[in-house]
Amino acid sequence: MNSINELTAGFRHRLAALPLVCALALLGGCGGDMGDLEQWVADKKAERVPFRDDLPEINPYEVFTYSSQGKRSPFQPAVQQRAARPTSGPAPDRNRNREILEEFPLDSLRMVGSLTRQNVDSALVQTPDGLIHQVTPGDYMGQNDGRITAITESSIEIKELVPDGLGGYIERAAAVGLSE
């Protein structure tokens, strides 16, 4: 048993000396002739950068004082915008109760089926959270006051009311197709 302990103790001493031996071997590679490096550094120090006489002249900064008298306010549009259109065109009904499918953008809703009961066409629409809702013509869906105008076996036709940028609204046709 003693011979095994002596053997492992000797191995431990040799193992502890291994990093020291590796460090000495690496430092030994750092020595040697450094004449090439010293010559290169001396050459670079001897090079002189010539002085340039053709540098561009810098113009002095001109101070501008802003005076608001007789000028347009910077917070108003430069050109007068056209007057808002009269609200005689289509407009969303703000007094009606919003339906559940109006919370979702149209591109996030999927038509997953259609059916006809008692001569009334209806469609099955899946929301992003996976719930399925049954819709019929006249129901609303989408975030732009989209009203369902027709349901076919492969799509749901919708008329949306979108702002025209002039204070009014225009109708836009949209559809949600059957997805597989």
N, C-alpha and C positions, 0 to 999 in steps of 0.2 A: 504494500500500500504506500509506503514511503517513497518508493521509486516512482510511482505514478505522480505523487504530489511534487516531487523534485522535477519531474519531466514537464508538468504543466506550469510550474513556477518559471522555469527557464524559457518556455515558450512565451509566457506573458512578458518577460523582460525583452525578448527579441521583438515582440509585437509592439511594445511601447517605444522602441527605438526606430521603428519603421518610418514614422513621419519625419523624424530628424534626418534620416538618411535621404529621404525624398527631397527635403528642403535643400540640403547641401548639394544634391545632384542638379537641382534647378538653378541654384545660385552659381554653380560652376559654369553653366552655359552662358551666363551674363558677362563673363569676363572676355577678354580677347582683344583683338585689334579693333579700335574704334576710329581709326584714321579716316576712313571714308566719310563717316558721319561728321567728324570735326571739320573736314575739308568742305563738305556741303554747307555747313553752318557758316563757315568763313566766307564762302562764295556769296551766299545770300546777304550777308552783312555788308559785303563790298559793293553790291549792286545799289545804285542810287536811282531814285525815281526822278525823272526830269521835271522841272517846274513848268507849268503850263501858263502861257500868257493869254491864251484865247478863251478864258473863262467868261461865261455870259454875265452881263451886268444885271444886277437885281434892281428892279424899279421899286421905289418906296411905296408903302401902303397908303391908299387914299381913304380917308375917313368919310363915311356917309352918315348924315344925320337925317333920320326919318321925321318928316313933318306930316301930320295927318290932315292938315287943312286942305280942303279942295280935292282930296283923293278918296278913292273907294276904300271901304273898310276891308282889311284882308280876311275877315271872317264872313263876308258875304260872297255869293257866287259872282263871277266876273260877267256872266251873261244872264240876263233875266230868263228864268225858266218859263216854259209855256204854262199858262193857267191850267189848273186842274180841270179835267173834264167833268161835266155835270154827272151826277150820280143816277142818270136816267137808265143806264145800261144794267147788265146783270150785277147783282151784289149778293154776298152770302147773308143768310138769315142768322143774325146774332142771337135771336131769342129762342131758337130751337135747342132741344137737348142734344148734346153730342153723343154719337154712338161709339161703341168700343173700338171698332176698326178705324176710327179717325185718329187714333193715337199713333198709328204706324205709317211710315212712308209706303207708298204703293210698291216700290221695288223690294220691300221686305216681306210683302204678303204673297202667298202662293195659292193658286187655285188647285185644289186636289181632287175635285169631282163636281159633277152636276147631276141634278135629278129633276123630275117633273112629277108633281103631285096635284091632282085635281086641276089639270091644265095650267098650273103655275110653275114656271121655270125657276129653279133656285140653284145656287152653287155652294160648294163647301170651300171655305178659305182658311188656310192655316197661317197663324201668326208666328213671329220669330220665336216665341216661347213655347211653341208646339201645340197650342190649343186650336181647335177647329170650330169655326163659326159658320152658320148657315145664313146666306144673304139672298135677297130677292130684289127685283127691280124696284127702285125708289129708295132703297137703303143707301147710306153714305159709307164711304171708306176712303182712306188716304188723308193726308194732312192738308189738302187744298180744296176742301169742301166738295170732294168728288161724289157725285150722285150716280148710282148704277142705272143705266138706261136700258141695257139688254143683257141677257145671259144666253150663251149658246153652249153647245157641248164642249167646246174647246177654249172659250174665253169669256171674260166679263168686260162689257163695254161701259166706260165711265165718262162723264162730262165733269171736268174740274173747273173751278173758278180761280184764276190766278191774277195777281195784281199786274196792271199794265204799266206801272211806273209813273202814271199821271194822276193817281188818286182814284182810278176806277178799276174795273175788273173785266177780264175777257174769258170766254169759255175756251177750254182746250180739251180735245178728245184724248183719252188714255184707255189702256186695256191691260188686263191681267190675264195671261195665258195659262192654260193647263200645264202643269209640270208633272213630270213622271218620276 
